[in-house]
Amino acid sequence: MHEHVQKLLDLQRVDLVVSSLTKDIDLLPAEEDKRRRRLEQLERGANTAAAVLQKAEIDSRGCDSASRAADEQITKLNERLNVVRNNAEYQATLFEIESVKKDRDQLQDDGLELLEQMEGFKATATTTQQAFEEERSVFEGFLAEAEKMRSERADEIGAARAKRDAAADGIPPDLLREYEGLYKTRDRLAVAPVEDAFCQGCYNKITMNDVARLMGGSAVVRCGSCQRILYIANA
């Protein structure tokens, strides 16, 4: 086996250990982002529901206040009826009283409608707030577990990566970059064995010339189909 291929094979074994240790950890950022977006969505829903309820409460108080003001105005207008000096002023005051009463009745109807709606608004606000708080608790638990996982594996991953650096030492830079690209794109099998003239990475047959080169161990041979770096065990 070519010495560089042997080094790459040793490196691949170490990389598989590193990948095994970091697989779950590497997935954490995407999972955290997904969970954070979900939490933010629930928070927006809870805030919107709370704002709708708050507006309904303000509007309800406004209707109540305006209705009481209308009652006071009606009282004053009724008092004015006792002191008007002519029929025209009397009729105008009656008309104004009826107009204010109409407005007051509408305010009272609006207030009652708001009170009825507020029951639903309160239920929605409570439900959405509870959903947000539950998700926040789950998210905080996830963050804690993620940090625990990183902490527990830190030493082991550090040792594996140090071993990886040692294994990569002495491999020509161009060949190392080629290997790293294959490791990422070929399902963590950049260096593949050959059996019965077939590449065990893609299961395509290689040429007899390449078999001879592999047997000689004097060259780095690539699979013509998948471009993996090849070796024959014990050759």
N, C-alpha and C positions, 0 to 999 in steps of 0.2 A: 504494500500500500504506500502511495506517495506520502512523504512526511507531512506535507501541508494538509492533505486530506485526513490523515490521522489526527492532526491537531484540531481540524474542524469537527471531526467526529467527537472528539473529547469535549470540545466547546459546546456542541449540540446537546450532549448529555447534561452538561451543567446548565445550559439554557432551559432545558426541560424542567429541571428542578426549580430554577428561578421562576419560570412561567407558572408552575404549580403553586408556588408560594404566593405569587402576586396576582393570580387569576381573579380571585374574589375582590382583592383590593383595587385592582385596575377597573373593576366594574362599579366601584363605589361612587365616583364622581357623577357618572351618568344617572345612577339610581338616586343620588342625592338631589340632582337637578330636577329629575322627574317628580320626586316627592315635594320639593320646595315649590315647584310650579303648582302642584295640586293644592298645597297649603295656602299659597297666595290666592288661588282661585276661590277657595272656601272663605278666606278672610274678606275678599272683595264682596262675596255674596252676603256674608254676615254684616259687613259695614253698610251695604246697600239696604238690607232689610231693616237695620237699626235706624238708618236715615229716613226711610219711608215711615216707620213708626213714629219717629221724632217729629216729622213734618205733620203727620196726622194729629199728634197730640197738640202741637202748636196751633194748627188750624182749628182744632176742637175748642181749645181755650179761647181762640180768637172769636169763634162763633158765639161762645158763651158770653164773652165780654161784650161783644157787639149787641147781643140780644138784650143783656141787662141795660146797656146804654139806651137801646131803643125803648125799653120799658120806662126808663126815667124820662125820656123825651116825650113819650105818650102821656105820662103823668103831668108833665109841665104843660103840654098842649091842652089837656083836659082842664087844667086850672085856668088856662088862657080863655077857654070858652066862657068862663064866668065873668070875664071883664071886657069882652069884645063890645064894641060900640055900635056895630051895624051888622046887617044880615050878610053882606058880602064877606066881611072879615070872618064872620061865624062859619060860613060855608067853606071858606078857604082853609080855616083851621080844621074843620071836619075832614076835608079832603087830605090835608097833610097828615092827620091822625091815621086815616085809612092807609095812606101810602107807607107810613112808618110801620104800622101793624103788618102790612104785607111783607115789607122787608124783614121785620122781626120773625114772622112765621117762616119765611124762607131760610133765615139764619138758623132757626130752631130745627127745621127739617134737615138742613145741611149738617148741623151738629149731631143729630140723631144718627144720620147716615154714617158720619165719621166714627161715632162710637161703635156702631155695628161693625164697620170695617176694621176698627182697631183690634178687635178680638182676633181676627185673622192675621193682622200685621204682627201682633204680639206672639202668636203661635209660630209664625214664620221666622221672626227675629230670634225666638228662643231655640227653635230647631237648627237654624243655620249657625248660631253661635255655639251650640253644643257640638255640632259637626266639626266646626273649626277647632274648638278646644280639644276634642278627641283626636283629630288629625295632628294637631300641634304636639300633643303628648306622645303619639306614635312616632312623629318625626324626631322629637327630642330623644326618644329611646333609640331610634335608628342611628342618630349621630353619636350617641354614647357607645353603642355597639361597634360602630365603624371605627371610632377612635380606639376602642379596646382592641379590636382586631389588628389595627395598624401597630399599636404599641406592643402587643404580644408577638407579632411576627417581625418586628423591626430588627432585632439582633440576628434572627435566622436569615432574613432577607439580606442584611448587610454582609453576613458571612458568605452567603451564596454568591453575591455580586462580587465580593473580593476574590472568590475562587474563580469566578467568570473572567475577571480582569487578568488573572494569572494564566488562565487557559488560553486567552486571546493573544497573550504576549508571544511575539515571534511570527505571527501569521501576517503575510504581506497585506498592507492596507487595502489594496484594490480587491484582493480575494476575500478579505474580511467583510468589506462593504457588500460584495456580491452575496456572500453567505447570509448576512443579516437581512438583505432584501428578500432572499429566498425563504428564510425562516418565517418572515412575516406573511408572505404571499402563498406559501406552499404548506400551509397547515402544520407549521413547526417541524417540518421534515425537509431540511435543506440538503442534507447529506443522506443519500439513500443507498441501500445495498442492491446488488445485482444478483439474481438467482436464475440459473439456466438461461442466461442472456436476456433476462427481462428486468427492467427497472422496477423495483418494488415500491416506487413512489407513484408512478402512473400506470404501471403494468404494460408498458409498451416494450417491444423488443428493440434491443440496441444492436448496432452493427458488429460483425465479427472483428472488424478492425478495432473498434472501441473495446471489445472484450480483450483483445490482445494487448492493447495499451494498458488496460487495467491490470492485467496479469503481470505485465512488466513493471508496474508501479513507478514508472518514470515520468508520468504526466498527470495533470488534473483533468479528468474526463467529465464532460457534462452529458446528460441525457438529451438526445436530439428532440424529444417531444416535450418534456416538462422543464428542461434546463437545470434540473437538480444535479448536484455534484455527486458522482458515483464512486462506489468502492466495492470490491469483492472481499468478503470477510476471509481473514486468514491468508489472503493472497500476498 
